[in-house]
Amino acid sequence: MRWTITTIPFDHPDADRLRRAQRQELDARYGTSDHEPGVPPSAADVPVFVLARDEDGAAIACGGLRPLPDEVLGAGVVEVKRMYTAPSARGTGVATAVLRRLEQEAQWVGARSVVLETGTEQPDAIRFYQREGYTAIPLFGAYVGSTNSVCFGRRFEVDARTEHTSA
């Protein structure tokens, strides 16, 4: 399977369709629609959203980045939001491609690390993030105290040639 990944607005109809499919899947896994602590992401606070399309143009995977306030985990941290792959595209590598694109986008906007929250009823997602180099971190922000949340993070290696200092 081949795909293309592009940036699109968070509220694009194809992105909305994938996010609704994600909600349905998560609601079924958790047995309730009340399984995400905090403020749901929106076009107002997710400035980067990417969408993968298959060779026929069908939307098959997505994910976004939401900058976190400095007081949550420090400066330069973005959170992955609404990472989702349609069941028909799982196991093809497209999720890894979307995640790498999100990491690239995060670095382009100056982020030093990426964090995310997934859930206890999503062992496939937990295995995916661990396999992709993410390590477990303490619950943060709205997830503190949640019994359904598992958080992960990944710091970017800073290339000394891109670091700037003032004299």
MODELLER restraints for C-alpha pairs under 7 A, 6 or more apart:
rsr = mdl.restraints
at = mdl.atoms
rsr.add(forms.Gaussian(group=physical.xy_distance, feature=features.Distance(at['CA:1:A'], at['CA:92:A']), mean=6.61, stdev=0.5))
rsr.add(forms.Gaussian(group=physical.xy_distance, feature=features.Distance(at['CA:2:A'], at['CA:54:A']), mean=5.95, stdev=0.5))
rsr.add(forms.Gaussian(group=physical.xy_distance, feature=features.Distance(at['CA:2:A'], at['CA:55:A']), mean=5.86, stdev=0.5))
rsr.add(forms.Gaussian(group=physical.xy_distance, feature=features.Distance(at['CA:3:A'], at['CA:52:A']), mean=6.21, stdev=0.5))
rsr.add(forms.Gaussian(group=physical.xy_distance, feature=features.Distance(at['CA:3:A'], at['CA:53:A']), mean=5.28, stdev=0.5))
rsr.add(forms.Gaussian(group=physical.xy_distance, feature=features.Distance(at['CA:3:A'], at['CA:54:A']), mean=4.32, stdev=0.5))
rsr.add(forms.Gaussian(group=physical.xy_distance, feature=features.Distance(at['CA:3:A'], at['CA:55:A']), mean=5.66, stdev=0.5))
rsr.add(forms.Gaussian(group=physical.xy_distance, feature=features.Distance(at['CA:4:A'], at['CA:52:A']), mean=5.42, stdev=0.5))
rsr.add(forms.Gaussian(group=physical.xy_distance, feature=features.Distance(at['CA:4:A'], at['CA:53:A']), mean=5.38, stdev=0.5))
rsr.add(forms.Gaussian(group=physical.xy_distance, feature=features.Distance(at['CA:4:A'], at['CA:54:A']), mean=6.63, stdev=0.5))
rsr.add(forms.Gaussian(group=physical.xy_distance, feature=features.Distance(at['CA:5:A'], at['CA:50:A']), mean=6.55, stdev=0.5))
rsr.add(forms.Gaussian(group=physical.xy_distance, feature=features.Distance(at['CA:5:A'], at['CA:51:A']), mean=5.49, stdev=0.5))
rsr.add(forms.Gaussian(group=physical.xy_distance, feature=features.Distance(at['CA:5:A'], at['CA:52:A']), mean=4.27, stdev=0.5))
rsr.add(forms.Gaussian(group=physical.xy_distance, feature=features.Distance(at['CA:5:A'], at['CA:53:A']), mean=6.49, stdev=0.5))
rsr.add(forms.Gaussian(group=physical.xy_distance, feature=features.Distance(at['CA:6:A'], at['CA:50:A']), mean=5.50, stdev=0.5))
rsr.add(forms.Gaussian(group=physical.xy_distance, feature=features.Distance(at['CA:6:A'], at['CA:51:A']), mean=5.57, stdev=0.5))
rsr.add(forms.Gaussian(group=physical.xy_distance, feature=features.Distance(at['CA:6:A'], at['CA:52:A']), mean=6.61, stdev=0.5))
rsr.add(forms.Gaussian(group=physical.xy_distance, feature=features.Distance(at['CA:7:A'], at['CA:48:A']), mean=6.93, stdev=0.5))
rsr.add(forms.Gaussian(group=physical.xy_distance, feature=features.Distance(at['CA:7:A'], at['CA:49:A']), mean=5.61, stdev=0.5))
rsr.add(forms.Gaussian(group=physical.xy_distance, feature=features.Distance(at['CA:7:A'], at['CA:50:A']), mean=4.28, stdev=0.5))
rsr.add(forms.Gaussian(group=physical.xy_distance, feature=features.Distance(at['CA:7:A'], at['CA:51:A']), mean=6.29, stdev=0.5))
rsr.add(forms.Gaussian(group=physical.xy_distance, feature=features.Distance(at['CA:8:A'], at['CA:49:A']), mean=5.72, stdev=0.5))
rsr.add(forms.Gaussian(group=physical.xy_distance, feature=features.Distance(at['CA:8:A'], at['CA:50:A']), mean=5.80, stdev=0.5))
rsr.add(forms.Gaussian(group=physical.xy_distance, feature=features.Distance(at['CA:8:A'], at['CA:51:A']), mean=6.77, stdev=0.5))
rsr.add(forms.Gaussian(group=physical.xy_distance, feature=features.Distance(at['CA:9:A'], at['CA:49:A']), mean=6.16, stdev=0.5))
rsr.add(forms.Gaussian(group=physical.xy_distance, feature=features.Distance(at['CA:10:A'], at['CA:42:A']), mean=6.96, stdev=0.5))
rsr.add(forms.Gaussian(group=physical.xy_distance, feature=features.Distance(at['CA:10:A'], at['CA:43:A']), mean=5.06, stdev=0.5))
rsr.add(forms.Gaussian(group=physical.xy_distance, feature=features.Distance(at['CA:10:A'], at['CA:46:A']), mean=6.70, stdev=0.5))
rsr.add(forms.Gaussian(group=physical.xy_distance, feature=features.Distance(at['CA:10:A'], at['CA:49:A']), mean=5.52, stdev=0.5))
rsr.add(forms.Gaussian(group=physical.xy_distance, feature=features.Distance(at['CA:11:A'], at['CA:43:A']), mean=5.96, stdev=0.5))
rsr.add(forms.Gaussian(group=physical.xy_distance, feature=features.Distance(at['CA:14:A'], at['CA:59:A']), mean=6.24, stdev=0.5))
rsr.add(forms.Gaussian(group=physical.xy_distance, feature=features.Distance(at['CA:15:A'], at['CA:51:A']), mean=6.90, stdev=0.5))
rsr.add(forms.Gaussian(group=physical.xy_distance, feature=features.Distance(at['CA:15:A'], at['CA:62:A']), mean=6.87, stdev=0.5))
rsr.add(forms.Gaussian(group=physical.xy_distance, feature=features.Distance(at['CA:19:A'], at['CA:82:A']), mean=6.57, stdev=0.5))
rsr.add(forms.Gaussian(group=physical.xy_distance, feature=features.Distance(at['CA:22:A'], at['CA:84:A']), mean=6.36, stdev=0.5))
rsr.add(forms.Gaussian(group=physical.xy_distance, feature=features.Distance(at['CA:27:A'], at['CA:33:A']), mean=4.96, stdev=0.5))
rsr.add(forms.Gaussian(group=physical.xy_distance, feature=features.Distance(at['CA:29:A'], at['CA:121:A']), mean=6.44, stdev=0.5))
rsr.add(forms.Gaussian(group=physical.xy_distance, feature=features.Distance(at['CA:30:A'], at['CA:121:A']), mean=6.76, stdev=0.5))
rsr.add(forms.Gaussian(group=physical.xy_distance, feature=features.Distance(at['CA:37:A'], at['CA:142:A']), mean=5.71, stdev=0.5))
rsr.add(forms.Gaussian(group=physical.xy_distance, feature=features.Distance(at['CA:37:A'], at['CA:143:A']), mean=5.91, stdev=0.5))
rsr.add(forms.Gaussian(group=physical.xy_distance, feature=features.Distance(at['CA:38:A'], at['CA:142:A']), mean=4.85, stdev=0.5))
rsr.add(forms.Gaussian(group=physical.xy_distance, feature=features.Distance(at['CA:45:A'], at['CA:66:A']), mean=5.96, stdev=0.5))
rsr.add(forms.Gaussian(group=physical.xy_distance, feature=features.Distance(at['CA:46:A'], at['CA:64:A']), mean=6.34, stdev=0.5))
rsr.add(forms.Gaussian(group=physical.xy_distance, feature=features.Distance(at['CA:46:A'], at['CA:65:A']), mean=5.60, stdev=0.5))
rsr.add(forms.Gaussian(group=physical.xy_distance, feature=features.Distance(at['CA:46:A'], at['CA:66:A']), mean=4.62, stdev=0.5))
rsr.add(forms.Gaussian(group=physical.xy_distance, feature=features.Distance(at['CA:47:A'], at['CA:65:A']), mean=6.75, stdev=0.5))
rsr.add(forms.Gaussian(group=physical.xy_distance, feature=features.Distance(at['CA:47:A'], at['CA:66:A']), mean=6.73, stdev=0.5))
rsr.add(forms.Gaussian(group=physical.xy_distance, feature=features.Distance(at['CA:48:A'], at['CA:64:A']), mean=5.43, stdev=0.5))
rsr.add(forms.Gaussian(group=physical.xy_distance, feature=features.Distance(at['CA:48:A'], at['CA:65:A']), mean=5.31, stdev=0.5))
rsr.add(forms.Gaussian(group=physical.xy_distance, feature=features.Distance(at['CA:49:A'], at['CA:63:A']), mean=5.74, stdev=0.5))
rsr.add(forms.Gaussian(group=physical.xy_distance, feature=features.Distance(at['CA:49:A'], at['CA:64:A']), mean=4.04, stdev=0.5))
rsr.add(forms.Gaussian(group=physical.xy_distance, feature=features.Distance(at['CA:49:A'], at['CA:65:A']), mean=6.47, stdev=0.5))
rsr.add(forms.Gaussian(group=physical.xy_distance, feature=features.Distance(at['CA:50:A'], at['CA:62:A']), mean=5.49, stdev=0.5))
rsr.add(forms.Gaussian(group=physical.xy_distance, feature=features.Distance(at['CA:50:A'], at['CA:63:A']), mean=5.56, stdev=0.5))
rsr.add(forms.Gaussian(group=physical.xy_distance, feature=features.Distance(at['CA:50:A'], at['CA:64:A']), mean=6.16, stdev=0.5))
rsr.add(forms.Gaussian(group=physical.xy_distance, feature=features.Distance(at['CA:51:A'], at['CA:59:A']), mean=6.77, stdev=0.5))
rsr.add(forms.Gaussian(group=physical.xy_distance, feature=features.Distance(at['CA:51:A'], at['CA:61:A']), mean=5.82, stdev=0.5))
rsr.add(forms.Gaussian(group=physical.xy_distance, feature=features.Distance(at['CA:51:A'], at['CA:62:A']), mean=4.43, stdev=0.5))
rsr.add(forms.Gaussian(group=physical.xy_distance, feature=features.Distance(at['CA:51:A'], at['CA:63:A']), mean=6.88, stdev=0.5))
rsr.add(forms.Gaussian(group=physical.xy_distance, feature=features.Distance(at['CA:52:A'], at['CA:59:A']), mean=5.87, stdev=0.5))
rsr.add(forms.Gaussian(group=physical.xy_distance, feature=features.Distance(at['CA:52:A'], at['CA:60:A']), mean=5.70, stdev=0.5))
rsr.add(forms.Gaussian(group=physical.xy_distance, feature=features.Distance(at['CA:52:A'], at['CA:61:A']), mean=5.02, stdev=0.5))
rsr.add(forms.Gaussian(group=physical.xy_distance, feature=features.Distance(at['CA:52:A'], at['CA:62:A']), mean=6.10, stdev=0.5))
rsr.add(forms.Gaussian(group=physical.xy_distance, feature=features.Distance(at['CA:53:A'], at['CA:59:A']), mean=4.43, stdev=0.5))
rsr.add(forms.Gaussian(group=physical.xy_distance, feature=features.Distance(at['CA:53:A'], at['CA:60:A']), mean=5.50, stdev=0.5))
rsr.add(forms.Gaussian(group=physical.xy_distance, feature=features.Distance(at['CA:54:A'], at['CA:60:A']), mean=6.56, stdev=0.5))
rsr.add(forms.Gaussian(group=physical.xy_distance, feature=features.Distance(at['CA:60:A'], at['CA:85:A']), mean=5.87, stdev=0.5))
rsr.add(forms.Gaussian(group=physical.xy_distance, feature=features.Distance(at['CA:60:A'], at['CA:86:A']), mean=5.22, stdev=0.5))
rsr.add(forms.Gaussian(group=physical.xy_distance, feature=features.Distance(at['CA:60:A'], at['CA:89:A']), mean=6.32, stdev=0.5))
rsr.add(forms.Gaussian(group=physical.xy_distance, feature=features.Distance(at['CA:61:A'], at['CA:84:A']), mean=5.47, stdev=0.5))
rsr.add(forms.Gaussian(group=physical.xy_distance, feature=features.Distance(at['CA:61:A'], at['CA:85:A']), mean=4.15, stdev=0.5))
rsr.add(forms.Gaussian(group=physical.xy_distance, feature=features.Distance(at['CA:61:A'], at['CA:86:A']), mean=6.04, stdev=0.5))
rsr.add(forms.Gaussian(group=physical.xy_distance, feature=features.Distance(at['CA:61:A'], at['CA:95:A']), mean=6.71, stdev=0.5))
rsr.add(forms.Gaussian(group=physical.xy_distance, feature=features.Distance(at['CA:62:A'], at['CA:83:A']), mean=5.53, stdev=0.5))
rsr.add(forms.Gaussian(group=physical.xy_distance, feature=features.Distance(at['CA:62:A'], at['CA:84:A']), mean=5.42, stdev=0.5))
rsr.add(forms.Gaussian(group=physical.xy_distance, feature=features.Distance(at['CA:62:A'], at['CA:85:A']), mean=6.59, stdev=0.5))
rsr.add(forms.Gaussian(group=physical.xy_distance, feature=features.Distance(at['CA:62:A'], at['CA:98:A']), mean=6.69, stdev=0.5))
rsr.add(forms.Gaussian(group=physical.xy_distance, feature=features.Distance(at['CA:63:A'], at['CA:80:A']), mean=6.83, stdev=0.5))
rsr.add(forms.Gaussian(group=physical.xy_distance, feature=features.Distance(at['CA:63:A'], at['CA:81:A']), mean=5.98, stdev=0.5))
rsr.add(forms.Gaussian(group=physical.xy_distance, feature=features.Distance(at['CA:63:A'], at['CA:82:A']), mean=5.08, stdev=0.5))
rsr.add(forms.Gaussian(group=physical.xy_distance, feature=features.Distance(at['CA:63:A'], at['CA:83:A']), mean=3.98, stdev=0.5))
rsr.add(forms.Gaussian(group=physical.xy_distance, feature=features.Distance(at['CA:63:A'], at['CA:84:A']), mean=6.39, stdev=0.5))
rsr.add(forms.Gaussian(group=physical.xy_distance, feature=features.Distance(at['CA:63:A'], at['CA:98:A']), mean=6.91, stdev=0.5))
rsr.add(forms.Gaussian(group=physical.xy_distance, feature=features.Distance(at['CA:64:A'], at['CA:80:A']), mean=5.62, stdev=0.5))
rsr.add(forms.Gaussian(group=physical.xy_distance, feature=features.Distance(at['CA:64:A'], at['CA:81:A']), mean=5.01, stdev=0.5))
rsr.add(forms.Gaussian(group=physical.xy_distance, feature=features.Distance(at['CA:64:A'], at['CA:82:A']), mean=6.18, stdev=0.5))
rsr.add(forms.Gaussian(group=physical.xy_distance, feature=features.Distance(at['CA:64:A'], at['CA:83:A']), mean=6.78, stdev=0.5))
rsr.add(forms.Gaussian(group=physical.xy_distance, feature=features.Distance(at['CA:64:A'], at['CA:102:A']), mean=6.98, stdev=0.5))
rsr.add(forms.Gaussian(group=physical.xy_distance, feature=features.Distance(at['CA:65:A'], at['CA:78:A']), mean=6.05, stdev=0.5))
rsr.add(forms.Gaussian(group=physical.xy_distance, feature=features.Distance(at['CA:65:A'], at['CA:79:A']), mean=5.46, stdev=0.5))
rsr.add(forms.Gaussian(group=physical.xy_distance, feature=features.Distance(at['CA:65:A'], at['CA:80:A']), mean=4.77, stdev=0.5))
rsr.add(forms.Gaussian(group=physical.xy_distance, feature=features.Distance(at['CA:65:A'], at['CA:81:A']), mean=5.81, stdev=0.5))
rsr.add(forms.Gaussian(group=physical.xy_distance, feature=features.Distance(at['CA:66:A'], at['CA:78:A']), mean=5.46, stdev=0.5))
rsr.add(forms.Gaussian(group=physical.xy_distance, feature=features.Distance(at['CA:66:A'], at['CA:79:A']), mean=5.09, stdev=0.5))
rsr.add(forms.Gaussian(group=physical.xy_distance, feature=features.Distance(at['CA:66:A'], at['CA:80:A']), mean=6.50, stdev=0.5))
rsr.add(forms.Gaussian(group=physical.xy_distance, feature=features.Distance(at['CA:66:A'], at['CA:81:A']), mean=6.74, stdev=0.5))
rsr.add(forms.Gaussian(group=physical.xy_distance, feature=features.Distance(at['CA:67:A'], at['CA:77:A']), mean=6.26, stdev=0.5))
rsr.add(forms.Gaussian(group=physical.xy_distance, feature=features.Distance(at['CA:67:A'], at['CA:78:A']), mean=4.23, stdev=0.5))
rsr.add(forms.Gaussian(group=physical.xy_distance, feature=features.Distance(at['CA:67:A'], at['CA:79:A']), mean=6.15, stdev=0.5))
rsr.add(forms.Gaussian(group=physical.xy_distance, feature=features.Distance(at['CA:68:A'], at['CA:77:A']), mean=5.86, stdev=0.5))
rsr.add(forms.Gaussian(group=physical.xy_distance, feature=features.Distance(at['CA:68:A'], at['CA:78:A']), mean=5.47, stdev=0.5))
rsr.add(forms.Gaussian(group=physical.xy_distance, feature=features.Distance(at['CA:68:A'], at['CA:79:A']), mean=6.62, stdev=0.5))
rsr.add(forms.Gaussian(group=physical.xy_distance, feature=features.Distance(at['CA:72:A'], at['CA:141:A']), mean=5.94, stdev=0.5))
rsr.add(forms.Gaussian(group=physical.xy_distance, feature=features.Distance(at['CA:76:A'], at['CA:110:A']), mean=6.61, stdev=0.5))
rsr.add(forms.Gaussian(group=physical.xy_distance, feature=features.Distance(at['CA:76:A'], at['CA:111:A']), mean=4.33, stdev=0.5))
rsr.add(forms.Gaussian(group=physical.xy_distance, feature=features.Distance(at['CA:76:A'], at['CA:112:A']), mean=5.13, stdev=0.5))
rsr.add(forms.Gaussian(group=physical.xy_distance, feature=features.Distance(at['CA:76:A'], at['CA:113:A']), mean=6.63, stdev=0.5))
rsr.add(forms.Gaussian(group=physical.xy_distance, feature=features.Distance(at['CA:77:A'], at['CA:111:A']), mean=5.54, stdev=0.5))
rsr.add(forms.Gaussian(group=physical.xy_distance, feature=features.Distance(at['CA:77:A'], at['CA:112:A']), mean=6.10, stdev=0.5))
rsr.add(forms.Gaussian(group=physical.xy_distance, feature=features.Distance(at['CA:77:A'], at['CA:113:A']), mean=5.09, stdev=0.5))
rsr.add(forms.Gaussian(group=physical.xy_distance, feature=features.Distance(at['CA:77:A'], at['CA:114:A']), mean=5.75, stdev=0.5))
rsr.add(forms.Gaussian(group=physical.xy_distance, feature=features.Distance(at['CA:78:A'], at['CA:111:A']), mean=6.51, stdev=0.5))
rsr.add(forms.Gaussian(group=physical.xy_distance, feature=features.Distance(at['CA:78:A'], at['CA:113:A']), mean=6.62, stdev=0.5))
rsr.add(forms.Gaussian(group=physical.xy_distance, feature=features.Distance(at['CA:78:A'], at['CA:114:A']), mean=5.06, stdev=0.5))
rsr.add(forms.Gaussian(group=physical.xy_distance, feature=features.Distance(at['CA:78:A'], at['CA:115:A']), mean=6.32, stdev=0.5))
rsr.add(forms.Gaussian(group=physical.xy_distance, feature=features.Distance(at['CA:79:A'], at['CA:114:A']), mean=5.64, stdev=0.5))
rsr.add(forms.Gaussian(group=physical.xy_distance, feature=features.Distance(at['CA:79:A'], at['CA:115:A']), mean=4.81, stdev=0.5))
rsr.add(forms.Gaussian(group=physical.xy_distance, feature=features.Distance(at['CA:79:A'], at['CA:116:A']), mean=5.26, stdev=0.5))
rsr.add(forms.Gaussian(group=physical.xy_distance, feature=features.Distance(at['CA:80:A'], at['CA:114:A']), mean=6.91, stdev=0.5))
rsr.add(forms.Gaussian(group=physical.xy_distance, feature=features.Distance(at['CA:80:A'], at['CA:115:A']), mean=6.33, stdev=0.5))
rsr.add(forms.Gaussian(group=physical.xy_distance, feature=features.Distance(at['CA:80:A'], at['CA:116:A']), mean=5.16, stdev=0.5))
rsr.add(forms.Gaussian(group=physical.xy_distance, feature=features.Distance(at['CA:85:A'], at['CA:95:A']), mean=6.23, stdev=0.5))
rsr.add(forms.Gaussian(group=physical.xy_distance, feature=features.Distance(at['CA:112:A'], at['CA:155:A']), mean=6.03, stdev=0.5))
rsr.add(forms.Gaussian(group=physical.xy_distance, feature=features.Distance(at['CA:112:A'], at['CA:156:A']), mean=5.55, stdev=0.5))
rsr.add(forms.Gaussian(group=physical.xy_distance, feature=features.Distance(at['CA:113:A'], at['CA:154:A']), mean=5.59, stdev=0.5))
rsr.add(forms.Gaussian(group=physical.xy_distance, feature=features.Distance(at['CA:113:A'], at['CA:155:A']), mean=4.17, stdev=0.5))
rsr.add(forms.Gaussian(group=physical.xy_distance, feature=features.Distance(at['CA:113:A'], at['CA:156:A']), mean=5.57, stdev=0.5))
rsr.add(forms.Gaussian(group=physical.xy_distance, feature=features.Distance(at['CA:114:A'], at['CA:153:A']), mean=5.58, stdev=0.5))
rsr.add(forms.Gaussian(group=physical.xy_distance, feature=features.Distance(at['CA:114:A'], at['CA:154:A']), mean=5.38, stdev=0.5))
rsr.add(forms.Gaussian(group=physical.xy_distance, feature=features.Distance(at['CA:114:A'], at['CA:155:A']), mean=6.48, stdev=0.5))
rsr.add(forms.Gaussian(group=physical.xy_distance, feature=features.Distance(at['CA:115:A'], at['CA:152:A']), mean=5.60, stdev=0.5))
rsr.add(forms.Gaussian(group=physical.xy_distance, feature=features.Distance(at['CA:115:A'], at['CA:153:A']), mean=4.09, stdev=0.5))
rsr.add(forms.Gaussian(group=physical.xy_distance, feature=features.Distance(at['CA:115:A'], at['CA:154:A']), mean=6.42, stdev=0.5))
rsr.add(forms.Gaussian(group=physical.xy_distance, feature=features.Distance(at['CA:116:A'], at['CA:151:A']), mean=5.60, stdev=0.5))
rsr.add(forms.Gaussian(group=physical.xy_distance, feature=features.Distance(at['CA:116:A'], at['CA:152:A']), mean=5.42, stdev=0.5))
rsr.add(forms.Gaussian(group=physical.xy_distance, feature=features.Distance(at['CA:116:A'], at['CA:153:A']), mean=6.34, stdev=0.5))
rsr.add(forms.Gaussian(group=physical.xy_distance, feature=features.Distance(at['CA:117:A'], at['CA:149:A']), mean=6.32, stdev=0.5))
rsr.add(forms.Gaussian(group=physical.xy_distance, feature=features.Distance(at['CA:117:A'], at['CA:150:A']), mean=5.66, stdev=0.5))
rsr.add(forms.Gaussian(group=physical.xy_distance, feature=features.Distance(at['CA:117:A'], at['CA:151:A']), mean=4.36, stdev=0.5))
rsr.add(forms.Gaussian(group=physical.xy_distance, feature=features.Distance(at['CA:117:A'], at['CA:152:A']), mean=6.43, stdev=0.5))
rsr.add(forms.Gaussian(group=physical.xy_distance, feature=features.Distance(at['CA:118:A'], at['CA:125:A']), mean=6.99, stdev=0.5))
rsr.add(forms.Gaussian(group=physical.xy_distance, feature=features.Distance(at['CA:118:A'], at['CA:149:A']), mean=5.85, stdev=0.5))
rsr.add(forms.Gaussian(group=physical.xy_distance, feature=features.Distance(at['CA:118:A'], at['CA:150:A']), mean=5.35, stdev=0.5))
rsr.add(forms.Gaussian(group=physical.xy_distance, feature=features.Distance(at['CA:118:A'], at['CA:151:A']), mean=6.25, stdev=0.5))
rsr.add(forms.Gaussian(group=physical.xy_distance, feature=features.Distance(at['CA:119:A'], at['CA:148:A']), mean=5.31, stdev=0.5))
rsr.add(forms.Gaussian(group=physical.xy_distance, feature=features.Distance(at['CA:119:A'], at['CA:149:A']), mean=4.60, stdev=0.5))
rsr.add(forms.Gaussian(group=physical.xy_distance, feature=features.Distance(at['CA:119:A'], at['CA:150:A']), mean=5.46, stdev=0.5))
rsr.add(forms.Gaussian(group=physical.xy_distance, feature=features.Distance(at['CA:120:A'], at['CA:148:A']), mean=5.21, stdev=0.5))
rsr.add(forms.Gaussian(group=physical.xy_distance, feature=features.Distance(at['CA:120:A'], at['CA:149:A']), mean=6.01, stdev=0.5))
rsr.add(forms.Gaussian(group=physical.xy_distance, feature=features.Distance(at['CA:120:A'], at['CA:150:A']), mean=6.37, stdev=0.5))
rsr.add(forms.Gaussian(group=physical.xy_distance, feature=features.Distance(at['CA:134:A'], at['CA:152:A']), mean=5.76, stdev=0.5))
rsr.add(forms.Gaussian(group=physical.xy_distance, feature=features.Distance(at['CA:134:A'], at['CA:153:A']), mean=5.30, stdev=0.5))
rsr.add(forms.Gaussian(group=physical.xy_distance, feature=features.Distance(at['CA:134:A'], at['CA:154:A']), mean=5.14, stdev=0.5))
rsr.add(forms.Gaussian(group=physical.xy_distance, feature=features.Distance(at['CA:135:A'], at['CA:152:A']), mean=5.24, stdev=0.5))
rsr.add(forms.Gaussian(group=physical.xy_distance, feature=features.Distance(at['CA:135:A'], at['CA:153:A']), mean=5.58, stdev=0.5))
rsr.add(forms.Gaussian(group=physical.xy_distance, feature=features.Distance(at['CA:135:A'], at['CA:154:A']), mean=6.63, stdev=0.5))
rsr.add(forms.Gaussian(group=physical.xy_distance, feature=features.Distance(at['CA:136:A'], at['CA:151:A']), mean=5.82, stdev=0.5))
rsr.add(forms.Gaussian(group=physical.xy_distance, feature=features.Distance(at['CA:136:A'], at['CA:152:A']), mean=4.35, stdev=0.5))
rsr.add(forms.Gaussian(group=physical.xy_distance, feature=features.Distance(at['CA:136:A'], at['CA:153:A']), mean=6.52, stdev=0.5))
rsr.add(forms.Gaussian(group=physical.xy_distance, feature=features.Distance(at['CA:137:A'], at['CA:151:A']), mean=5.53, stdev=0.5))
rsr.add(forms.Gaussian(group=physical.xy_distance, feature=features.Distance(at['CA:137:A'], at['CA:152:A']), mean=5.11, stdev=0.5))
rsr.add(forms.Gaussian(group=physical.xy_distance, feature=features.Distance(at['CA:137:A'], at['CA:153:A']), mean=6.23, stdev=0.5))
rsr.add(forms.Gaussian(group=physical.xy_distance, feature=features.Distance(at['CA:138:A'], at['CA:151:A']), mean=6.46, stdev=0.5))
rsr.add(forms.Gaussian(group=physical.xy_distance, feature=features.Distance(at['CA:139:A'], at['CA:150:A']), mean=6.80, stdev=0.5))
rsr.add(forms.Gaussian(group=physical.xy_distance, feature=features.Distance(at['CA:139:A'], at['CA:151:A']), mean=5.64, stdev=0.5))
rsr.add(forms.Gaussian(group=physical.xy_distance, feature=features.Distance(at['CA:143:A'], at['CA:149:A']), mean=6.38, stdev=0.5))
